[in-house]
Amino acid sequence: MQMPSSFSKDFYYRDFVEFDITLYFRNCILGARRYLLKQKDEDIPKALAHQRRLRVLDFVCKLLLTVGFLYMTLIKLDMIGFLLHSTSYKTSYPLSLERV
């Protein structure tokens, strides 16, 4: 099938060396917001503030889970005492406060 004469090869040729991929994806995202999601451009600052709040909430939740996991493993299961006991060279500890 032959292409119509009104089309030229320049129309289909894309120079990817000078192609700005960041600008392309920015335009894709803005177009998706406008035409697919039917959102207005005036709502972008509000959406960015909402995204920042969600990032902070995500960080706090991850921090709480990590602290809870460390608390359970190190304190409740006495892993600190187990590690200190297993790495020490003494088989028993003196009960008196005097130097041995």
C-alpha positions as CSV (number, residue, x, y, z in Angstrom):
1,M,0.0,0.0,0.0
2,Q,1.4,3.3,-1.0
3,M,1.2,6.4,1.2
4,P,-0.7,9.4,0.0
5,S,1.4,12.1,-1.6
6,S,0.4,14.6,1.1
7,F,2.4,12.6,3.7
8,S,6.1,12.9,3.7
9,K,8.8,10.9,5.4
10,D,9.5,13.9,7.6
11,F,6.1,13.5,9.2
12,Y,6.9,10.0,10.5
13,Y,10.6,10.6,11.3
14,R,11.3,11.3,14.9
15,D,14.7,12.4,16.0
16,F,15.2,10.7,19.4
17,V,18.5,12.4,20.0
18,E,16.9,15.8,20.4
19,F,13.7,14.4,21.8
20,D,13.0,15.7,25.3
21,I,11.5,12.8,27.2
22,T,10.7,14.8,30.3
23,L,8.7,17.3,28.4
24,Y,6.9,14.5,26.5
25,F,5.8,12.7,29.7
26,R,4.9,15.9,31.4
27,N,2.5,16.7,28.5
28,C,1.2,13.1,28.6
29,I,0.4,13.4,32.3
30,L,-1.2,16.8,31.9
31,G,-3.3,15.6,28.9
32,A,-4.4,12.5,30.9
33,R,-5.4,14.8,33.8
34,R,-7.4,17.1,31.5
35,Y,-9.1,14.7,29.1
36,L,-9.2,11.3,30.8
37,L,-9.7,12.3,34.4
38,K,-11.6,15.5,33.7
39,Q,-9.6,17.4,36.2
40,K,-8.8,21.1,35.9
41,D,-5.3,22.7,35.9
42,E,-6.3,24.8,38.9
43,D,-6.5,21.7,41.1
44,I,-2.7,20.8,40.6
45,P,-1.4,22.8,43.7
46,K,-4.1,21.2,45.9
47,A,-3.1,17.7,44.5
48,L,0.6,18.4,45.2
49,A,-0.2,19.4,48.8
50,H,-2.2,16.2,49.2
51,Q,0.6,14.2,47.7
52,R,3.1,15.7,50.2
53,R,0.7,14.9,53.1
54,L,0.5,11.3,51.9
55,R,4.3,11.0,51.6
56,V,4.6,12.2,55.3
57,L,2.0,9.7,56.3
58,D,3.8,6.9,54.5
59,F,7.1,7.8,56.1
60,V,5.5,7.9,59.6
61,C,3.7,4.5,59.1
62,K,6.9,2.9,57.9
63,L,8.8,4.4,60.8
64,L,6.2,3.1,63.3
65,L,6.3,-0.4,61.7
66,T,10.1,-0.5,61.9
67,V,10.3,0.7,65.5
68,G,7.6,-1.8,66.5
69,F,9.5,-4.6,64.7
70,L,12.7,-3.6,66.4
71,Y,11.0,-3.3,69.8
72,M,9.5,-6.8,69.5
73,T,12.7,-8.5,68.4
74,L,15.2,-6.7,70.5
75,I,13.3,-6.1,73.8
76,K,10.4,-8.5,74.0
77,L,12.4,-11.5,72.7
78,D,15.5,-10.3,74.6
79,M,17.7,-10.5,71.5
80,I,20.0,-7.9,73.0
81,G,20.8,-10.0,76.0
82,F,21.1,-13.1,73.8
83,L,23.6,-11.3,71.5
84,L,25.6,-9.9,74.4
85,H,25.7,-13.3,76.1
86,S,26.6,-15.2,72.9
87,T,29.4,-12.8,72.0
88,S,31.0,-12.7,75.4
89,Y,34.0,-14.8,76.3
90,K,33.0,-15.4,80.0
91,T,30.9,-18.4,80.7
92,S,29.5,-16.9,83.9
93,Y,29.3,-13.5,85.5
94,P,30.2,-12.8,89.1
95,L,27.3,-11.9,91.3
96,S,29.3,-9.6,93.6
97,L,30.3,-6.1,92.9
98,E,33.9,-6.7,93.8
99,R,36.5,-7.1,91.1
100,V,37.5,-10.6,90.3
